[in-house]
Amino acid sequence: MTLLCKTFQKTILNRVSLTNTRKVPRQQFGVQLGSSSSSSFWVDQINTKHNNYGNNVYNFFSSTTTIAAPKDEEGGIYRKISFLGAGKMAEALISPLIETGIQPSTGISILDVSHKTMDRVCETYEGVQPSRDIAHALEESDLLVLAVKPQNLCKIFDEIQKSSFSKEITLLSVVAGKPIQQLVQGTGIQKIARSMPNTPAQIGKGVTVWSCTDEIQAQEREKIKKVLCSFGKAIYVEDESFIDMSTSISGS
């Protein structure tokens, strides 16, 4: 990230006259910034002091730029994302995934205890499909998003353990207070990412702290990061305890 930001800084300082105040479109820099490429970016009020200007550029990119994650051959970041639970937090993630083009609606399925909720979500986001049961959700997905209430986990764990699934499947949990080790033991899935979005994620302004098992390699970590960044900012931590600390500070 530091090297990337320094490159941007050098490119900008070489191309922009620091003695004038003008607007420079991002296209002039010749760099595509991941999912932000469709929006316009302007550098206003160019500072005549190189250091101050360079610091401003560095701070901007270090706080908002994410590395573009590879997409599946069919156009989505995953072949299929299945949601267990279709409540507010699940929908807060489904909506921006579709709107930003990160994952097409046809590459998303949902399963919820409430058929009414499932019908509403499927009607709202045309193309999203309901799963028959947990076994069906596991069969067709390579990313399983666990978005149920904590008190329902025991039943979910039992159903997952009874089902067959690929060793390559990844589980992304947004369930509060459930550590990674408990998720591994409960599901038998080895590739697990635990995250805790806060309430503003429901309006696309969330800050999500997350961590994962070592079985998830760098390329897929970028995929998960992009999924979580769809409804705000995502901060990866090696130490899982920081997830619980962030929850107590920011609220969930």
N, C-alpha and C positions, 0 to 999 in steps of 0.2 A: 504493500500500500504506500509506504514512504517513497519508494522508487517511482511508482506511478504518479504520485502527486508532484514529485520534483520534476518529472518529465513534463507534466502539464504546465507547471510554473515556468520552466525554461522556454517551452514553446510559446506561451502567451507573452512573456517578456520580450522575446525576439520579434514577435509580430506586431505588437501594439506599441504605439508611441506613448511613452509615459509622460509626455509633456502636454498631452491633449486630453480633454474629457469627451468621450464619445461612447457609443454602444457598439459592441462587437458580438455578432451572433455566434452561437456555439459551433455552427457548421464550419466557421472559418478555421477552427482548431483542427478539423479533420479527424475528430475522434467521436465514436459512437458510445454513449454512456449507458449501456445496458437498456433497461426498460424505460429510461427517461428520454430516449431518442426522439419521441414524438412531440415533446414539449419544447418550447423555446426558452433559451437561457441567455441572459444579457449580463455583460459585465459593465456596470455603470460607475461613473465617477472614479476613473482610474487614478490611483494614488501615485503621486510623483516620487514617493519614496519606495525603492525596490523592496526593502525588507518588509515594510508594512503590507504592501500589495501581495508579495509572495506568501506571507503568513495567512492572509485572507483567503487566497486561493487554496492553500493547503488545508485550512480548517474546513472549507466548504466540501472539498472532495473527500477528506477523511471521514466526514460525518455522514455523507449521503451516498457515496458511490459504492455500488456492489459489483462484483465480478459476474459477468453474464454466464449463467449455467447452461449446459447443453440441453437441447430439447430432444424428446423422443422422435423417432422417424415419422410418427403420425401427426406431429405438430404440437403435442403437449409436452410439458416438462417430464411427465410420467405417462406411461401407457394408460394406466387407469388409477385414479385416486378414489378410494372407497372411504366414506365417512361412517363411523359407528356413532350414532347420535347426530341429530339434525336440528339442534336447538340454536340459541342465539350466537354462541361462539362459533359453532360449525358454519352457520350461515354467514357470519362475519368474515369467514375465510373463503367460503365458496364464491361469494359475490365478487370480490376483487380478483380472484383467480381467473374467473371468466371474463370480467370486464377488461382486464389488462392483457388478455390473450396468453397468459402463462399456461393455462390449462383449458381446453375447450369443454363446453358443457357436456358434450358426448363422451368425454373422458372422465366423468365424475359420476359416482353412484352413492346413494345414501341408504342408511338403515336406521330406523328409529322405532321405539316401542309404540309411538303414536302414529297411526296411519294417517290421521288428519294432518299432522305436521309434515309427514312425507309427501302427501298429496299437494300441500301448499307450496313446499319448496320446489317440487317437480314442475308445478304450474308456473311458478315465478321464474324459474330458470329453465327455459325450454331446452330439452336435450339431456338434462340430468335424469338418471334412471334409478328407480328403487331396487334395492337388493331383496331377494326373497328371505334370506336369513344370513347368519354370520358365515356359514360355510360358503355360501354363494359369494359374499363380499370378499372372502379370502381368495377364492378361486380366481377371480378376475382382476385383482389389483396387485400393483407392485408398491403402492404406498397406502397404508392403512392409517387413517386418522382417528384416534381415539378421543371422542368428544362427548363422553357420557358423564353423568354425575358419579362422584366417588362411591356412593353407596350401592351403585349398580355394577361395580367392577367384578365382584366375585362371580356373578352369573355370566358376565362377558368372558371372564377367564375360563370358566368351565366349558363354554361353547367353543372358544378358540382352541382349547386343548383337544377337544373331540374332533376338530376339523383337520383336514390336510391342507398344507400350504407350502409354497416354495421357500427354500432356505434363503432366497434372495429378497424376500419381502421385507419392507421397512415399516416400522410402526412409529408414527409421530403422535405423541400424547400431548393433549392440552388439558389434562385432568389435574386439578389442584391437589398438591400434597402427596402425590404418589411417586416415590423415588424410582430411579431406573432399575435397580436390582429387583424391586418388587414387580415391576412390569415384565422383566425378563423371566422371573420365576413363574409368574402368573400366566404368561402367554406361550412361553417356549420360543419366542422370537428373539433372535440375537441382535439384529440390527434395530436398535431403538433410539429414538431422539425424544427427549423430554423437554417440553417448553411450558412457559407460563405467561401467556398474553395478559395484559391488564385490561381493565374495562374499556378504555378509549379505543381498543382494537375494534370494537363493534362499530365505530364510525371511521375506521381507517387511520386512526391516530395513535395506535398502540405502540408500546415498547415491550418487546418479547425477549426475555432472557432464556437461553436454551443450552443444552448440552447433549451429548450422545455417547453411545458405546464405541469402543475402538473398532468394532467391525464395520462401522460406516466410514468409508474412505473419503478422501478429499473431494473428489468429483461429486459424490452424492451429497456431501455436506453443503456444497454450493447450491445444489438443487433445493435442499431443505431450507437453506437460508433465503433463497428466492421466494419460496412458498410463504415463509413467515414474514418476509418484507412486503408481501402484497397488501398487508393490512397495518403497516407501520414500519417501525425499525426493529431489527433483530440483533441481539448481542450474544455472541457465543462465549461460553465460559467452560474452562476445563474442569473446574471444581463445581460439582453439582449443588453444593450447599449455597452458592450464590443465588441460585434460583429461588430458594426459600427466603433468602434475605431480601431479594428484590420484591417478592410478594408482600412481605411485611412493610416495606417502605412505600411502594407505589400503589398497593391494593390490587386485587385480582377480580 
